[in-house]
Amino acid sequence: MPTAPVPSGSAGGEASWASGAGWAPVEPGRVATAGRWPGRRVVWSVVVGAAVVGVAVSLVLTLVVGKGDGHRPAAAGASVTPTPSVLTGTETTGSPTEPGSPSPTPSPSPSAGYELRQDTEGFRTAVPEGWTRSTAASSYGFDVVNYRSPDGTHRLQVYQVAEDSPDASFELYLSDGTPKPDGFEELGLTDLVDGPFTGARLEYLAGAISGEPDVGTWHVYDERFVAQDGRVYAIASYGPDSDGRDDELAALTTAVDWFCPPDTACDADPAAD
């Protein structure tokens, strides 16, 4: 486990305004005949006509600008309280689509049942929909971030590793001097060379995990890898062994596939890496 405290139980715009149609100017040739000044009746017709046009313009502007449709620009100094970002995968950028042009292509998104999270600790990952977030202090890197299922029986844990390689981190964790959960049983340690990152994955069982509910035997996948920024990170997936092991692996691989470290520009679609 990293030299950081062992995570609990872990193996480590702007509104646009509508405008009225332009008003056509009055053509002089339609008011006076050639070589004669217009009569008094014609002059008054022009004056009255212009006044009517002016009133009509005023009414149009009043109806447009004064319409209470909720699309007015925000008042100066107004602000919006930021919230944790959930990326839906349907955001698009650029100018509005012109009539007859192809529709914008939505951004890639995780498989059904998962959502992208741009975490406030700076990283991006994908987690099952509806999972809640909490953190725990760490002496190295960003805080340990936990995502849990609504019933608390499944968890994804994300943290930064202090050791300089995944192998060094697991060597330390599996050593006799590192405390482990009660009932710890190693199932396998696999080197990963064909996935999105270079790293290693530990699979184990535990009889109990501190701070987590009693589900009987826990099944855990703990993956530690070198990300795009050259640093080592870990994502661990926990769940009851009684409901099978595929769900922990699916949650882990989806989270790792979509992981992007802090302050790093990553491809929107991990398949493009």
FENPEZI-V280132 format. One record per backbone hydrogen bond with DSSP energy under -1.0 kcal/mol. CO is the residue of the C=O (numbers start at 1). NH is the residue of the N-H. Records with the same first field share a line. If there is no record, write none. Layout:
BEGIN
CO: NH ; NH
END
This chain:
BEGIN
7: 10
27: 30
28: 31 ; 32
33: 36
39: 43
40: 44
41: 45
42: 46
43: 47
44: 48
45: 49
46: 50
47: 51
48: 52
49: 53
50: 54
51: 55
52: 56
53: 57
54: 58
55: 59
56: 60
57: 61
58: 62
59: 63
60: 64
61: 65
62: 66
67: 69
75: 78
85: 118
87: 116
98: 101
111: 114
113: 129
115: 127
116: 87
117: 119 ; 125
119: 122
123: 119
124: 260
125: 117
127: 115
128: 131
132: 148
134: 146
136: 144
144: 136
145: 158
146: 134
147: 156
148: 132
149: 152
154: 149
155: 238
156: 147
157: 236
158: 145
159: 234
165: 169
166: 170
167: 171
168: 172
169: 173
170: 174
175: 178
181: 184
182: 207 ; 208
185: 205
188: 203
190: 201
192: 199
198: 226
199: 192
200: 224
201: 190
202: 222
203: 187 ; 188
204: 220
205: 185
206: 218
209: 212
217: 241
218: 206
219: 239
220: 204
221: 237
222: 202
223: 235
224: 200
225: 233
227: 230
231: 227
232: 161
233: 225
234: 159
235: 223
236: 157
237: 221
238: 155
239: 219
241: 244
245: 249
246: 250
247: 251
248: 252
249: 253
250: 254
251: 255
252: 256
253: 257
254: 258
256: 259
260: 124
269: 272
270: 273
END
